[in-house]
Amino acid sequence: MVHTVSVIPVSGGWAVNALAIAAPMVFFSGAKAEAAARRLAETLAHRGETAEIRIFLRDGSLAGRFVCAPMTELPMAS
């Protein structure tokens, strides 16, 4: 399952919304909302789950997409 973490404009700020959290997180700053979305996606990746961050502009258009894939161990060199 790929978790979607969205950063969307709301009245007075920006919200981070995902099924992985109980309620949206709201921020005055878009940068703080994006940082929170990254932290959430990285947490999901550390748990072995894939997360896609979608950042939307105030006009509703998609500004960017980022994927955080699960961490994997690299084979040790011999």
N, CA, C and O atoms as a Tripos MOL2 file, in Angstrom:
@<TRIPOS>MOLECULE
protein
  312   311    78     0     0
PROTEIN
NO_CHARGES

@<TRIPOS>ATOM
      1 N           0.8420   -1.1890    0.0000 N.3       1 MET1
      2 CA          0.0000    0.0000    0.0000 C.3       1 MET1
      3 C           0.8820    1.2450    0.0000 C.2       1 MET1
      4 O           1.8500    1.3360    0.7550 O.2       1 MET1
      5 N           0.5410    2.1800   -0.8380 N.am      2 VAL2
      6 CA          1.2480    3.4560   -0.8690 C.3       2 VAL2
      7 C           0.4100    4.4740   -0.1060 C.2       2 VAL2
      8 O          -0.7530    4.7030   -0.4380 O.2       2 VAL2
      9 N           1.0000    5.0800    0.9130 N.am      3 HIS3
     10 CA          0.3210    6.1190    1.6810 C.3       3 HIS3
     11 C           0.4680    7.4440    0.9450 C.2       3 HIS3
     12 O           1.5580    7.7760    0.4790 O.2       3 HIS3
     13 N          -0.6090    8.1960    0.8360 N.am      4 THR4
     14 CA         -0.5540    9.5260    0.2380 C.3       4 THR4
     15 C          -0.5830   10.5590    1.3570 C.2       4 THR4
     16 O          -1.4720   10.5550    2.2090 O.2       4 THR4
     17 N           0.4110   11.4440    1.3340 N.am      5 VAL5
     18 CA          0.5100   12.5430    2.2950 C.3       5 VAL5
     19 C           0.3650   13.8200    1.4790 C.2       5 VAL5
     20 O           1.2160   14.1250    0.6430 O.2       5 VAL5
     21 N          -0.7060   14.5660    1.7160 N.am      6 SER6
     22 CA         -0.9890   15.7650    0.9250 C.3       6 SER6
     23 C          -0.7530   17.0340    1.7310 C.2       6 SER6
     24 O          -1.0980   17.1180    2.9100 O.2       6 SER6
     25 N          -0.1590   18.0170    1.0680 N.am      7 VAL7
     26 CA         -0.0330   19.3700    1.6270 C.3       7 VAL7
     27 C          -0.9720   20.2340    0.7970 C.2       7 VAL7
     28 O          -0.7690   20.4270   -0.4010 O.2       7 VAL7
     29 N          -2.0090   20.7520    1.4630 N.am      8 ILE8
     30 CA         -3.0460   21.4840    0.7430 C.3       8 ILE8
     31 C          -3.2970   22.8450    1.3970 C.2       8 ILE8
     32 O          -3.1510   22.9930    2.6100 O.2       8 ILE8
     33 N          -3.6740   23.8370    0.5880 N.am      9 PRO9
     34 CA         -4.0010   25.1350    1.1660 C.3       9 PRO9
     35 C          -5.3430   25.0850    1.8930 C.2       9 PRO9
     36 O          -6.2950   24.4550    1.4320 O.2       9 PRO9
     37 N          -5.3950   25.7540    3.0260 N.am     10 VAL10
     38 CA         -6.6360   25.8980    3.7930 C.3      10 VAL10
     39 C          -6.7390   27.3580    4.2160 C.2      10 VAL10
     40 O          -5.7710   28.1110    4.1090 O.2      10 VAL10
     41 N          -7.8770   27.7420    4.6800 N.am     11 SER11
     42 CA         -8.0700   29.1140    5.1320 C.3      11 SER11
     43 C          -7.0710   29.4460    6.2390 C.2      11 SER11
     44 O          -7.0710   28.8060    7.2900 O.2      11 SER11
     45 N          -6.2420   30.4220    6.0080 N.am     12 GLY12
     46 CA         -5.2780   30.8610    7.0100 C.3      12 GLY12
     47 C          -3.9970   30.0590    7.0770 C.2      12 GLY12
     48 O          -3.1940   30.2760    7.9840 O.2      12 GLY12
     49 N          -3.7710   29.1250    6.1340 N.am     13 GLY13
     50 CA         -2.5260   28.3690    6.1980 C.3      13 GLY13
     51 C          -2.5030   27.1690    5.2840 C.2      13 GLY13
     52 O          -3.0550   27.1800    4.1830 O.2      13 GLY13
     53 N          -1.8400   26.1210    5.7780 N.am     14 TRP14
     54 CA         -1.6340   24.9030    4.9960 C.3      14 TRP14
     55 C          -1.9120   23.6980    5.8790 C.2      14 TRP14
     56 O          -1.6440   23.7310    7.0800 O.2      14 TRP14
     57 N          -2.4460   22.6390    5.2950 N.am     15 ALA15
     58 CA         -2.7490   21.4290    6.0550 C.3      15 ALA15
     59 C          -1.9960   20.2400    5.4790 C.2      15 ALA15
     60 O          -1.7760   20.1450    4.2710 O.2      15 ALA15
     61 N          -1.6080   19.3380    6.3690 N.am     16 VAL16
     62 CA         -1.0300   18.0510    5.9880 C.3      16 VAL16
     63 C          -2.1030   17.0200    6.2950 C.2      16 VAL16
     64 O          -2.5860   16.9260    7.4240 O.2      16 VAL16
     65 N          -2.4730   16.2470    5.2780 N.am     17 ASN17
     66 CA         -3.5560   15.2850    5.4170 C.3      17 ASN17
     67 C          -3.0860   13.9200    4.9250 C.2      17 ASN17
     68 O          -2.4650   13.8110    3.8670 O.2      17 ASN17
     69 N          -3.3880   12.8840    5.7000 N.am     18 ALA18
     70 CA         -3.0580   11.5080    5.3240 C.3      18 ALA18
     71 C          -3.9150   10.5630    6.1440 C.2      18 ALA18
     72 O          -4.3370   10.9000    7.2500 O.2      18 ALA18
     73 N          -4.1720    9.3830    5.6050 N.am     19 LEU19
     74 CA         -4.9240    8.3770    6.3490 C.3      19 LEU19
     75 C          -4.1260    7.8660    7.5420 C.2      19 LEU19
     76 O          -4.7020    7.3260    8.4870 O.2      19 LEU19
     77 N          -2.7990    8.0330    7.5080 N.am     20 ALA20
     78 CA         -1.9290    7.5300    8.5750 C.3      20 ALA20
     79 C          -2.0140    8.3710    9.8530 C.2      20 ALA20
     80 O          -1.4830    7.9740   10.8900 O.2      20 ALA20
     81 N          -2.6780    9.5250    9.7850 N.am     21 ILE21
     82 CA         -2.8260   10.3760   10.9710 C.3      21 ILE21
     83 C          -4.3070   10.5570   11.2800 C.2      21 ILE21
     84 O          -5.1550   10.4960   10.3900 O.2      21 ILE21
     85 N          -4.6000   10.7790   12.5570 N.am     22 ALA22
     86 CA         -5.9990   10.8510   12.9990 C.3      22 ALA22
     87 C          -6.7280   12.0850   12.4720 C.2      22 ALA22
     88 O          -7.9150   12.0220   12.1510 O.2      22 ALA22
     89 N          -6.0140   13.2050   12.3850 N.am     23 ALA23
     90 CA         -6.6340   14.4600   11.9460 C.3      23 ALA23
     91 C          -5.5930   15.2690   11.1800 C.2      23 ALA23
     92 O          -4.3960   15.1100   11.4180 O.2      23 ALA23
     93 N          -6.0280   16.1300   10.2670 N.am     24 PRO24
     94 CA         -5.0690   16.9620    9.5460 C.3      24 PRO24
     95 C          -4.2600   17.8420   10.5000 C.2      24 PRO24
     96 O          -4.7600   18.2910   11.5320 O.2      24 PRO24
     97 N          -3.0150   18.0760   10.1350 N.am     25 MET25
     98 CA         -2.1560   19.0030   10.8760 C.3      25 MET25
     99 C          -2.1880   20.3230   10.1060 C.2      25 MET25
    100 O          -2.0050   20.3230    8.8890 O.2      25 MET25
    101 N          -2.4150   21.4470   10.7880 N.am     26 VAL26
    102 CA         -2.5310   22.7480   10.1280 C.3      26 VAL26
    103 C          -1.3700   23.6410   10.5620 C.2      26 VAL26
    104 O          -0.9990   23.6820   11.7350 O.2      26 VAL26
    105 N          -0.8050   24.3580    9.5810 N.am     27 PHE27
    106 CA          0.3400   25.2310    9.8070 C.3      27 PHE27
    107 C           0.0860   26.5870    9.1430 C.2      27 PHE27
    108 O          -0.6120   26.6650    8.1330 O.2      27 PHE27
    109 N           0.6510   27.6440    9.7090 N.am     28 PHE28
    110 CA          0.5810   28.9580    9.0800 C.3      28 PHE28
    111 C           1.5070   29.0210    7.8760 C.2      28 PHE28
    112 O           1.2160   29.7190    6.9040 O.2      28 PHE28
    113 N           2.6160   28.3010    7.9320 N.am     29 SER29
    114 CA          3.6540   28.3480    6.9080 C.3      29 SER29
    115 C           3.6070   27.1120    6.0190 C.2      29 SER29
    116 O           3.4940   25.9880    6.5090 O.2      29 SER29
    117 N           3.6950   27.3260    4.7160 N.am     30 GLY30
    118 CA          3.7700   26.2060    3.7880 C.3      30 GLY30
    119 C           5.0350   25.3940    3.9830 C.2      30 GLY30
    120 O           5.0210   24.1700    3.8480 O.2      30 GLY30
    121 N           6.1360   26.0750    4.3030 N.am     31 ALA31
    122 CA          7.4050   25.3790    4.5200 C.3      31 ALA31
    123 C           7.3030   24.4350    5.7230 C.2      31 ALA31
    124 O           7.8230   23.3200    5.6810 O.2      31 ALA31
    125 N           6.6420   24.8730    6.7790 N.am     32 LYS32
    126 CA          6.4830   24.0190    7.9610 C.3      32 LYS32
    127 C           5.5680   22.8340    7.6520 C.2      32 LYS32
    128 O           5.7890   21.7310    8.1520 O.2      32 LYS32
    129 N           4.5550   23.0590    6.8390 N.am     33 ALA33
    130 CA          3.6680   21.9640    6.4340 C.3      33 ALA33
    131 C           4.4290   20.9410    5.5910 C.2      33 ALA33
    132 O           4.2620   19.7360    5.7780 O.2      33 ALA33
    133 N           5.2600   21.4140    4.6690 N.am     34 GLU34
    134 CA          6.0570   20.5080    3.8480 C.3      34 GLU34
    135 C           7.0330   19.7160    4.7010 C.2      34 GLU34
    136 O           7.2200   18.5200    4.4740 O.2      34 GLU34
    137 N           7.6550   20.3600    5.6740 N.am     35 ALA35
    138 CA          8.5990   19.6660    6.5600 C.3      35 ALA35
    139 C           7.8760   18.5840    7.3630 C.2      35 ALA35
    140 O           8.4100   17.4900    7.5470 O.2      35 ALA35
    141 N           6.6730   18.8790    7.8370 N.am     36 ALA36
    142 CA          5.8930   17.8900    8.5850 C.3      36 ALA36
    143 C           5.5120   16.7170    7.6790 C.2      36 ALA36
    144 O           5.5420   15.5640    8.1080 O.2      36 ALA36
    145 N           5.1560   17.0100    6.4370 N.am     37 ALA37
    146 CA          4.8130   15.9550    5.4780 C.3      37 ALA37
    147 C           6.0210   15.0550    5.2240 C.2      37 ALA37
    148 O           5.8850   13.8340    5.1480 O.2      37 ALA37
    149 N           7.1980   15.6600    5.0940 N.am     38 ARG38
    150 CA          8.4240   14.8740    4.8990 C.3      38 ARG38
    151 C           8.6980   13.9730    6.1000 C.2      38 ARG38
    152 O           9.0300   12.7990    5.9370 O.2      38 ARG38
    153 N           8.5570   14.5270    7.3110 N.am     39 ARG39
    154 CA          8.7950   13.7220    8.5150 C.3      39 ARG39
    155 C           7.8340   12.5410    8.5860 C.2      39 ARG39
    156 O           8.2390   11.4290    8.9250 O.2      39 ARG39
    157 N           6.5620   12.7760    8.2670 N.am     40 LEU40
    158 CA          5.5740   11.7090    8.2780 C.3      40 LEU40
    159 C           5.9250   10.6440    7.2450 C.2      40 LEU40
    160 O           5.8950    9.4520    7.5510 O.2      40 LEU40
    161 N           6.2560   11.0610    6.0280 N.am     41 ALA41
    162 CA          6.6070   10.1150    4.9690 C.3      41 ALA41
    163 C           7.8610    9.3260    5.3270 C.2      41 ALA41
    164 O           7.9310    8.1270    5.0560 O.2      41 ALA41
    165 N           8.8430    9.9730    5.9270 N.am     42 GLU42
    166 CA         10.0660    9.2790    6.3390 C.3      42 GLU42
    167 C           9.7710    8.2740    7.4450 C.2      42 GLU42
    168 O          10.3500    7.1870    7.4610 O.2      42 GLU42
    169 N           8.8860    8.6170    8.3630 N.am     43 THR43
    170 CA          8.4910    7.6860    9.4230 C.3      43 THR43
    171 C           7.8360    6.4480    8.8220 C.2      43 THR43
    172 O           8.1280    5.3250    9.2320 O.2      43 THR43
    173 N           6.9600    6.6520    7.8620 N.am     44 LEU44
    174 CA          6.3120    5.5170    7.2000 C.3      44 LEU44
    175 C           7.3420    4.6650    6.4620 C.2      44 LEU44
    176 O           7.2610    3.4370    6.4900 O.2      44 LEU44
    177 N           8.3020    5.2990    5.8060 N.am     45 ALA45
    178 CA          9.3440    4.5580    5.0860 C.3      45 ALA45
    179 C          10.1940    3.7370    6.0520 C.2      45 ALA45
    180 O          10.5710    2.6090    5.7380 O.2      45 ALA45
    181 N          10.4960    4.2920    7.2180 N.am     46 HIS46
    182 CA         11.2680    3.5410    8.2110 C.3      46 HIS46
    183 C          10.4850    2.3410    8.7350 C.2      46 HIS46
    184 O          11.0820    1.3710    9.2010 O.2      46 HIS46
    185 N           9.1810    2.3940    8.6650 N.am     47 ARG47
    186 CA          8.3190    1.2620    9.0660 C.3      47 ARG47
    187 C           8.1660    0.2390    7.9460 C.2      47 ARG47
    188 O           7.5010   -0.7820    8.1220 O.2      47 ARG47
    189 N           8.7750    0.5100    6.8020 N.am     48 GLY48
    190 CA          8.7000   -0.4210    5.6770 C.3      48 GLY48
    191 C           7.5710   -0.1350    4.7100 C.2      48 GLY48
    192 O           7.2450   -0.9840    3.8810 O.2      48 GLY48
    193 N           6.9640    1.0440    4.7960 N.am     49 GLU49
    194 CA          5.8490    1.3980    3.9280 C.3      49 GLU49
    195 C           6.2540    2.5240    2.9790 C.2      49 GLU49
    196 O           7.0810    3.3670    3.3280 O.2      49 GLU49
    197 N           5.6790    2.5370    1.7950 N.am     50 THR50
    198 CA          5.9500    3.5830    0.8190 C.3      50 THR50
    199 C           4.9830    4.7410    1.0250 C.2      50 THR50
    200 O           3.7960    4.5360    1.2790 O.2      50 THR50
    201 N           5.5030    5.9610    0.9130 N.am     51 ALA51
    202 CA          4.6590    7.1530    1.0460 C.3      51 ALA51
    203 C           4.9340    8.0930   -0.1180 C.2      51 ALA51
    204 O           6.0800    8.2800   -0.5270 O.2      51 ALA51
    205 N           3.8720    8.6770   -0.6400 N.am     52 GLU52
    206 CA          3.9950    9.6830   -1.6970 C.3      52 GLU52
    207 C           3.5040   11.0110   -1.1370 C.2      52 GLU52
    208 O           2.3800   11.1100   -0.6450 O.2      52 GLU52
    209 N           4.3490   12.0250   -1.2170 N.am     53 ILE53
    210 CA          3.9820   13.3750   -0.7810 C.3      53 ILE53
    211 C           3.4810   14.1230   -2.0120 C.2      53 ILE53
    212 O           4.1380   14.1360   -3.0530 O.2      53 ILE53
    213 N           2.3140   14.7450   -1.8840 N.am     54 ARG54
    214 CA          1.7620   15.5820   -2.9640 C.3      54 ARG54
    215 C           1.5730   16.9820   -2.4060 C.2      54 ARG54
    216 O           0.8980   17.1760   -1.3950 O.2      54 ARG54
    217 N           2.1740   17.9500   -3.0740 N.am     55 ILE55
    218 CA          2.0910   19.3440   -2.6310 C.3      55 ILE55
    219 C           1.2600   20.1250   -3.6470 C.2      55 ILE55
    220 O           1.5570   20.1400   -4.8420 O.2      55 ILE55
    221 N           0.2160   20.7690   -3.1400 N.am     56 PHE56
    222 CA         -0.7050   21.5170   -3.9930 C.3      56 PHE56
    223 C          -0.5450   23.0190   -3.7680 C.2      56 PHE56
    224 O          -0.2770   23.4620   -2.6520 O.2      56 PHE56
    225 N          -0.7120   23.7970   -4.8420 N.am     57 LEU57
    226 CA         -0.6720   25.2570   -4.7680 C.3      57 LEU57
    227 C          -2.0360   25.7970   -4.3510 C.2      57 LEU57
    228 O          -3.0190   25.0590   -4.2900 O.2      57 LEU57
    229 N          -2.0780   27.0880   -4.0670 N.am     58 ARG58
    230 CA         -3.3430   27.7100   -3.6500 C.3      58 ARG58
    231 C          -4.4270   27.6070   -4.7240 C.2      58 ARG58
    232 O          -5.6150   27.5930   -4.4010 O.2      58 ARG58
    233 N          -4.0330   27.5360   -5.9880 N.am     59 ASP59
    234 CA         -5.0390   27.4180   -7.0530 C.3      59 ASP59
    235 C          -5.5130   25.9730   -7.2490 C.2      59 ASP59
    236 O          -6.3340   25.7010   -8.1260 O.2      59 ASP59
    237 N          -4.9940   25.0490   -6.4290 N.am     60 GLY60
    238 CA         -5.4040   23.6530   -6.4950 C.3      60 GLY60
    239 C          -4.5540   22.7870   -7.4070 C.2      60 GLY60
    240 O          -4.7320   21.5690   -7.4410 O.2      60 GLY60
    241 N          -3.6350   23.3910   -8.1460 N.am     61 SER61
    242 CA         -2.8000   22.5960   -9.0430 C.3      61 SER61
    243 C          -1.6880   21.8900   -8.2590 C.2      61 SER61
    244 O          -1.2540   22.3510   -7.2030 O.2      61 SER61
    245 N          -1.2510   20.7780   -8.8040 N.am     62 LEU62
    246 CA         -0.2030   19.9810   -8.1800 C.3      62 LEU62
    247 C           1.1500   20.6300   -8.4450 C.2      62 LEU62
    248 O           1.5430   20.8070   -9.5980 O.2      62 LEU62
    249 N           1.8600   20.9840   -7.3770 N.am     63 ALA63
    250 CA          3.1660   21.6300   -7.5130 C.3      63 ALA63
    251 C           4.2900   20.6130   -7.5760 C.2      63 ALA63
    252 O           5.2970   20.8450   -8.2460 O.2      63 ALA63
    253 N           4.1340   19.4900   -6.8890 N.am     64 GLY64
    254 CA          5.1860   18.4850   -6.8990 C.3      64 GLY64
    255 C           4.7660   17.2120   -6.2060 C.2      64 GLY64
    256 O           3.8350   17.1830   -5.4010 O.2      64 GLY64
    257 N           5.4990   16.1390   -6.5520 N.am     65 ARG65
    258 CA          5.2830   14.8240   -5.9470 C.3      65 ARG65
    259 C           6.6370   14.2580   -5.5720 C.2      65 ARG65
    260 O           7.6060   14.3770   -6.3210 O.2      65 ARG65
    261 N           6.6910   13.6440   -4.4050 N.am     66 PHE66
    262 CA          7.9240   13.0350   -3.9290 C.3      66 PHE66
    263 C           7.5810   11.6750   -3.3420 C.2      66 PHE66
    264 O           6.5370   11.5220   -2.7080 O.2      66 PHE66
    265 N           8.4320   10.7000   -3.5430 N.am     67 VAL67
    266 CA          8.1970    9.3630   -3.0200 C.3      67 VAL67
    267 C           9.2570    9.0350   -1.9830 C.2      67 VAL67
    268 O          10.4480    9.2520   -2.2060 O.2      67 VAL67
    269 N           8.8130    8.5110   -0.8490 N.am     68 CYS68
    270 CA          9.7100    7.9950    0.1840 C.3      68 CYS68
    271 C           9.5150    6.4880    0.2000 C.2      68 CYS68
    272 O           8.4790    5.9870    0.6380 O.2      68 CYS68
    273 N          10.5150    5.7760   -0.2790 N.am     69 ALA69
    274 CA         10.4390    4.3190   -0.3490 C.3      69 ALA69
    275 C          10.9720    3.7090    0.9450 C.2      69 ALA69
    276 O          11.7520    4.3360    1.6600 O.2      69 ALA69
    277 N          10.5470    2.4880    1.2360 N.am     70 PRO70
    278 CA         11.0380    1.8180    2.4370 C.3      70 PRO70
    279 C          12.5530    1.6600    2.3950 C.2      70 PRO70
    280 O          13.1530    1.4970    1.3320 O.2      70 PRO70
    281 N          13.1420    1.7130    3.5570 N.am     71 MET71
    282 CA         14.5780    1.5560    3.6690 C.3      71 MET71
    283 C          14.9150    0.0640    3.4770 C.2      71 MET71
    284 O          14.2100   -0.8110    3.9800 O.2      71 MET71
    285 N          15.9810   -0.1970    2.7560 N.am     72 THR72
    286 CA         16.4380   -1.5750    2.5830 C.3      72 THR72
    287 C          17.9050   -1.6520    2.9640 C.2      72 THR72
    288 O          18.6450   -0.6760    2.8340 O.2      72 THR72
    289 N          18.3100   -2.7930    3.4230 N.am     73 GLU73
    290 CA         19.7010   -2.9850    3.7800 C.3      73 GLU73
    291 C          20.4890   -3.3510    2.5260 C.2      73 GLU73
    292 O          20.0250   -4.1300    1.6930 O.2      73 GLU73
    293 N          21.6810   -2.7830    2.4030 N.am     74 LEU74
    294 CA         22.5560   -3.1030    1.2820 C.3      74 LEU74
    295 C          23.3770   -4.3310    1.6510 C.2      74 LEU74
    296 O          23.7420   -4.4960    2.8150 O.2      74 LEU74
    297 N          23.6750   -5.1990    0.6830 N.am     75 PRO75
    298 CA         24.5130   -6.3460    0.9920 C.3      75 PRO75
    299 C          25.9190   -5.8870    1.3670 C.2      75 PRO75
    300 O          26.4330   -4.9140    0.8140 O.2      75 PRO75
    301 N          26.5270   -6.5880    2.2990 N.am     76 MET76
    302 CA         27.8790   -6.2410    2.7330 C.3      76 MET76
    303 C          28.8850   -6.6890    1.6840 C.2      76 MET76
    304 O          28.7700   -7.7750    1.1160 O.2      76 MET76
    305 N          29.8630   -5.8430    1.4390 N.am     77 ALA77
    306 CA         30.9240   -6.1790    0.4840 C.3      77 ALA77
    307 C          31.8280   -7.2460    1.0870 C.2      77 ALA77
    308 O          32.0800   -7.2540    2.2920 O.2      77 ALA77
    309 N          32.3100   -8.1400    0.2410 N.am     78 SER78
    310 CA         33.2020   -9.1930    0.7660 C.3      78 SER78
    311 C          34.6370   -8.9060    0.4410 C.2      78 SER78
    312 O          35.5200   -9.6840    0.8050 O.2      78 SER78
@<TRIPOS>BOND
     1     1     2 1
     2     2     3 1
     3     3     4 2
     4     3     5 am
     5     5     6 1
     6     6     7 1
     7     7     8 2
     8     7     9 am
     9     9    10 1
    10    10    11 1
    11    11    12 2
    12    11    13 am
    13    13    14 1
    14    14    15 1
    15    15    16 2
    16    15    17 am
    17    17    18 1
    18    18    19 1
    19    19    20 2
    20    19    21 am
    21    21    22 1
    22    22    23 1
    23    23    24 2
    24    23    25 am
    25    25    26 1
    26    26    27 1
    27    27    28 2
    28    27    29 am
    29    29    30 1
    30    30    31 1
    31    31    32 2
    32    31    33 am
    33    33    34 1
    34    34    35 1
    35    35    36 2
    36    35    37 am
    37    37    38 1
    38    38    39 1
    39    39    40 2
    40    39    41 am
    41    41    42 1
    42    42    43 1
    43    43    44 2
    44    43    45 am
    45    45    46 1
    46    46    47 1
    47    47    48 2
    48    47    49 am
    49    49    50 1
    50    50    51 1
    51    51    52 2
    52    51    53 am
    53    53    54 1
    54    54    55 1
    55    55    56 2
    56    55    57 am
    57    57    58 1
    58    58    59 1
    59    59    60 2
    60    59    61 am
    61    61    62 1
    62    62    63 1
    63    63    64 2
    64    63    65 am
    65    65    66 1
    66    66    67 1
    67    67    68 2
    68    67    69 am
    69    69    70 1
    70    70    71 1
    71    71    72 2
    72    71    73 am
    73    73    74 1
    74    74    75 1
    75    75    76 2
    76    75    77 am
    77    77    78 1
    78    78    79 1
    79    79    80 2
    80    79    81 am
    81    81    82 1
    82    82    83 1
    83    83    84 2
    84    83    85 am
    85    85    86 1
    86    86    87 1
    87    87    88 2
    88    87    89 am
    89    89    90 1
    90    90    91 1
    91    91    92 2
    92    91    93 am
    93    93    94 1
    94    94    95 1
    95    95    96 2
    96    95    97 am
    97    97    98 1
    98    98    99 1
    99    99   100 2
   100    99   101 am
   101   101   102 1
   102   102   103 1
   103   103   104 2
   104   103   105 am
   105   105   106 1
   106   106   107 1
   107   107   108 2
   108   107   109 am
   109   109   110 1
   110   110   111 1
   111   111   112 2
   112   111   113 am
   113   113   114 1
   114   114   115 1
   115   115   116 2
   116   115   117 am
   117   117   118 1
   118   118   119 1
   119   119   120 2
   120   119   121 am
   121   121   122 1
   122   122   123 1
   123   123   124 2
   124   123   125 am
   125   125   126 1
   126   126   127 1
   127   127   128 2
   128   127   129 am
   129   129   130 1
   130   130   131 1
   131   131   132 2
   132   131   133 am
   133   133   134 1
   134   134   135 1
   135   135   136 2
   136   135   137 am
   137   137   138 1
   138   138   139 1
   139   139   140 2
   140   139   141 am
   141   141   142 1
   142   142   143 1
   143   143   144 2
   144   143   145 am
   145   145   146 1
   146   146   147 1
   147   147   148 2
   148   147   149 am
   149   149   150 1
   150   150   151 1
   151   151   152 2
   152   151   153 am
   153   153   154 1
   154   154   155 1
   155   155   156 2
   156   155   157 am
   157   157   158 1
   158   158   159 1
   159   159   160 2
   160   159   161 am
   161   161   162 1
   162   162   163 1
   163   163   164 2
   164   163   165 am
   165   165   166 1
   166   166   167 1
   167   167   168 2
   168   167   169 am
   169   169   170 1
   170   170   171 1
   171   171   172 2
   172   171   173 am
   173   173   174 1
   174   174   175 1
   175   175   176 2
   176   175   177 am
   177   177   178 1
   178   178   179 1
   179   179   180 2
   180   179   181 am
   181   181   182 1
   182   182   183 1
   183   183   184 2
   184   183   185 am
   185   185   186 1
   186   186   187 1
   187   187   188 2
   188   187   189 am
   189   189   190 1
   190   190   191 1
   191   191   192 2
   192   191   193 am
   193   193   194 1
   194   194   195 1
   195   195   196 2
   196   195   197 am
   197   197   198 1
   198   198   199 1
   199   199   200 2
   200   199   201 am
   201   201   202 1
   202   202   203 1
   203   203   204 2
   204   203   205 am
   205   205   206 1
   206   206   207 1
   207   207   208 2
   208   207   209 am
   209   209   210 1
   210   210   211 1
   211   211   212 2
   212   211   213 am
   213   213   214 1
   214   214   215 1
   215   215   216 2
   216   215   217 am
   217   217   218 1
   218   218   219 1
   219   219   220 2
   220   219   221 am
   221   221   222 1
   222   222   223 1
   223   223   224 2
   224   223   225 am
   225   225   226 1
   226   226   227 1
   227   227   228 2
   228   227   229 am
   229   229   230 1
   230   230   231 1
   231   231   232 2
   232   231   233 am
   233   233   234 1
   234   234   235 1
   235   235   236 2
   236   235   237 am
   237   237   238 1
   238   238   239 1
   239   239   240 2
   240   239   241 am
   241   241   242 1
   242   242   243 1
   243   243   244 2
   244   243   245 am
   245   245   246 1
   246   246   247 1
   247   247   248 2
   248   247   249 am
   249   249   250 1
   250   250   251 1
   251   251   252 2
   252   251   253 am
   253   253   254 1
   254   254   255 1
   255   255   256 2
   256   255   257 am
   257   257   258 1
   258   258   259 1
   259   259   260 2
   260   259   261 am
   261   261   262 1
   262   262   263 1
   263   263   264 2
   264   263   265 am
   265   265   266 1
   266   266   267 1
   267   267   268 2
   268   267   269 am
   269   269   270 1
   270   270   271 1
   271   271   272 2
   272   271   273 am
   273   273   274 1
   274   274   275 1
   275   275   276 2
   276   275   277 am
   277   277   278 1
   278   278   279 1
   279   279   280 2
   280   279   281 am
   281   281   282 1
   282   282   283 1
   283   283   284 2
   284   283   285 am
   285   285   286 1
   286   286   287 1
   287   287   288 2
   288   287   289 am
   289   289   290 1
   290   290   291 1
   291   291   292 2
   292   291   293 am
   293   293   294 1
   294   294   295 1
   295   295   296 2
   296   295   297 am
   297   297   298 1
   298   298   299 1
   299   299   300 2
   300   299   301 am
   301   301   302 1
   302   302   303 1
   303   303   304 2
   304   303   305 am
   305   305   306 1
   306   306   307 1
   307   307   308 2
   308   307   309 am
   309   309   310 1
   310   310   311 1
   311   311   312 2
@<TRIPOS>SUBSTRUCTURE
     1 MET1         2 RESIDUE 1 A MET
     2 VAL2         6 RESIDUE 1 A VAL
     3 HIS3        10 RESIDUE 1 A HIS
     4 THR4        14 RESIDUE 1 A THR
     5 VAL5        18 RESIDUE 1 A VAL
     6 SER6        22 RESIDUE 1 A SER
     7 VAL7        26 RESIDUE 1 A VAL
     8 ILE8        30 RESIDUE 1 A ILE
     9 PRO9        34 RESIDUE 1 A PRO
    10 VAL10       38 RESIDUE 1 A VAL
    11 SER11       42 RESIDUE 1 A SER
    12 GLY12       46 RESIDUE 1 A GLY
    13 GLY13       50 RESIDUE 1 A GLY
    14 TRP14       54 RESIDUE 1 A TRP
    15 ALA15       58 RESIDUE 1 A ALA
    16 VAL16       62 RESIDUE 1 A VAL
    17 ASN17       66 RESIDUE 1 A ASN
    18 ALA18       70 RESIDUE 1 A ALA
    19 LEU19       74 RESIDUE 1 A LEU
    20 ALA20       78 RESIDUE 1 A ALA
    21 ILE21       82 RESIDUE 1 A ILE
    22 ALA22       86 RESIDUE 1 A ALA
    23 ALA23       90 RESIDUE 1 A ALA
    24 PRO24       94 RESIDUE 1 A PRO
    25 MET25       98 RESIDUE 1 A MET
    26 VAL26      102 RESIDUE 1 A VAL
    27 PHE27      106 RESIDUE 1 A PHE
    28 PHE28      110 RESIDUE 1 A PHE
    29 SER29      114 RESIDUE 1 A SER
    30 GLY30      118 RESIDUE 1 A GLY
    31 ALA31      122 RESIDUE 1 A ALA
    32 LYS32      126 RESIDUE 1 A LYS
    33 ALA33      130 RESIDUE 1 A ALA
    34 GLU34      134 RESIDUE 1 A GLU
    35 ALA35      138 RESIDUE 1 A ALA
    36 ALA36      142 RESIDUE 1 A ALA
    37 ALA37      146 RESIDUE 1 A ALA
    38 ARG38      150 RESIDUE 1 A ARG
    39 ARG39      154 RESIDUE 1 A ARG
    40 LEU40      158 RESIDUE 1 A LEU
    41 ALA41      162 RESIDUE 1 A ALA
    42 GLU42      166 RESIDUE 1 A GLU
    43 THR43      170 RESIDUE 1 A THR
    44 LEU44      174 RESIDUE 1 A LEU
    45 ALA45      178 RESIDUE 1 A ALA
    46 HIS46      182 RESIDUE 1 A HIS
    47 ARG47      186 RESIDUE 1 A ARG
    48 GLY48      190 RESIDUE 1 A GLY
    49 GLU49      194 RESIDUE 1 A GLU
    50 THR50      198 RESIDUE 1 A THR
    51 ALA51      202 RESIDUE 1 A ALA
    52 GLU52      206 RESIDUE 1 A GLU
    53 ILE53      210 RESIDUE 1 A ILE
    54 ARG54      214 RESIDUE 1 A ARG
    55 ILE55      218 RESIDUE 1 A ILE
    56 PHE56      222 RESIDUE 1 A PHE
    57 LEU57      226 RESIDUE 1 A LEU
    58 ARG58      230 RESIDUE 1 A ARG
    59 ASP59      234 RESIDUE 1 A ASP
    60 GLY60      238 RESIDUE 1 A GLY
    61 SER61      242 RESIDUE 1 A SER
    62 LEU62      246 RESIDUE 1 A LEU
    63 ALA63      250 RESIDUE 1 A ALA
    64 GLY64      254 RESIDUE 1 A GLY
    65 ARG65      258 RESIDUE 1 A ARG
    66 PHE66      262 RESIDUE 1 A PHE
    67 VAL67      266 RESIDUE 1 A VAL
    68 CYS68      270 RESIDUE 1 A CYS
    69 ALA69      274 RESIDUE 1 A ALA
    70 PRO70      278 RESIDUE 1 A PRO
    71 MET71      282 RESIDUE 1 A MET
    72 THR72      286 RESIDUE 1 A THR
    73 GLU73      290 RESIDUE 1 A GLU
    74 LEU74      294 RESIDUE 1 A LEU
    75 PRO75      298 RESIDUE 1 A PRO
    76 MET76      302 RESIDUE 1 A MET
    77 ALA77      306 RESIDUE 1 A ALA
    78 SER78      310 RESIDUE 1 A SER
